[in-house]
């Protein structure tokens, strides 16, 4: 029997058959089906919308689950666990807090930049075909601030230590050379 008007139920409404279907719309284009032992299934690529049609969750294909929002998707939890083979972020990602990676971190852009710290004291590392460049006169430090390497001015490389700079060379005839670009050439050689 059909009801062609509003139906008001004063208490519980039970659909007591397995695979029961609730149909919506004049042509029943949207259905909610009881999937025995699993839950409820929304048919096809129809969406479950919140607030308006721009915020939704739906199965956009047989293998893809899509969550959409006009502005922001806010997950509030003590922990969010993602069990995925690939986690792909298209756009900027802002992480505030400790991040622990159990695998490799690959930056696949042509000339990726890593920024460390907050402005105005941020340090950037830039990759190019020539190597990795640290910006300005920032230092790579070892152990503490008294041991490091940097370029204090353009064209100059500084190696500094509060006690000793030790160079260890291998091979049958180890050689340590200082080349002054043709102006002079100083050679230190130790024959064993």
Secondary structure, 3 states (H helix, E strand, C coil): CCCCCCCCCCCCCCCCCCCCEEEECCCCCEEEEEECCCEEEECCCCEEECCCCCCEEEECCCCCEEEECCCCCCCCCCCCCCCCCCCCCCCCCCCCCCCCCCCCCCCCCCCCEEEECCCCCCEEEEEECCEEEECCCCEEECCCCCCEEECCCCCCCEEECCCCCCCCCCCCCCEEEEECCCCCEEEEECCC
